[in-house]
Amino acid sequence: MKLHLRTSYDADADDVAAAYADPALYAELGDLPKLGGAEVVDHSVKGGVVRLSVRWRFTGELSSAVTAVVDQRRLTWVQEDEHDLDRREVRWRLLPDHYADRLRASGTYRFLATNDGGAERATEGEVKVRMPLVGGRVEAALVSGLDEHLADEVPIVERWIADQR
């Protein structure tokens, strides 16, 4: 399933891009409704490129059809990001801790300046779940959950940026 998500911030695009490249931010994002347990597992900086790996777990609700074939406690993964701060662009991919043969997800996001001095996060990518009968529903649930999660991050990121000044 292709994903095209947009998230708006009332903060400067450079500041938002820098916030997401800072491992300290993820302690603040750890307990949101659909995705939780954010744990930074790797971080490195080389010039204007930041590599950041964060382990997440799915904490949303799943239908009984899905939980019949998937143990929700095993829905954890590492999100590997490569942040190009000069371009305000991030390449990302998910590496499942379990069910690696069933889930593939990757894409990009860019932080764009808006006319009102804010920022928009443009997320593009693809999520593929290989599960007979329920794969499409799981993909839709993951994309919907990601969209809600990104919206839930906004006030936390805006507050975090304000606190850094």
C-alpha positions, 0 to 999 in steps of 0.5 A, spaced: 500 500 500 502 506 498 502 512 503 502 519 502 501 523 508 501 530 510 502 533 517 503 540 519 507 544 524 507 551 527 514 551 527 520 553 522 521 547 517 529 547 519 527 547 526 522 541 525 527 537 521 533 538 526 528 536 532 527 529 528 534 528 528 535 529 535 535 523 539 533 526 545 526 528 542 524 520 542 524 520 550 518 525 549 514 520 543 515 514 547 508 513 549 503 515 544 496 511 543 498 507 536 505 507 537 509 507 543 516 505 547 520 509 542 527 507 544 533 510 540 538 504 539 543 507 534 545 514 533 551 517 529 552 524 525 557 525 519 557 532 516 550 534 515 547 527 515 544 524 521 543 516 522 538 514 527 535 508 529 529 507 533 525 501 536 518 502 536 512 497 538 505 497 535 500 499 541 493 500 537 487 495 537 487 490 532 481 485 529 481 478 532 482 476 525 489 479 525 490 477 532 489 470 530 495 470 526 499 475 529 501 476 536 501 483 538 506 483 543 511 481 537 509 487 533 516 491 534 521 494 529 527 498 528 525 504 524 532 506 521 532 514 518 538 517 514 536 525 515 539 529 510 539 536 514 541 540 509 535 538 504 530 537 510 529 530 507 529 523 511 530 516 508 526 511 512 525 503 513 522 499 518 526 493 520 521 488 524 524 484 530 519 479 528 515 477 522 520 480 518 518 475 512 511 479 513 512 486 513 516 491 509 516 498 509 520 504 507 520 511 504 522 518 505 519 524 508 521 532 507 520 538 511 517 543 507 517 551 509 510 553 509 508 561 507 506 562 514 512 560 517 510 553 519 512 547 516 509 541 513 512 534 513 510 530 507 511 523 508 511 518 502 512 510 502 510 503 501 507 498 506 507 491 504 504 486 509 504 479 506 498 475 510 493 471 507 486 474 507 488 480 512 494 483 509 490 489 506 487 490 512 493 490 516 496 495 511 490 499 512 491 499 519 498 501 519 497 506 515 492 509 518 495 508 525 501 512 522 497 518 520 494 518 527 501 517 530 504 523 526 498 528 528 499 526 535 507 528 535 505 535 533 504 538 539 510 534 543 515 536 537 512 544 537 513 544 545 520 540 544 522 546 539 520 551 544 523 548 550 530 548 546 530 556 545 
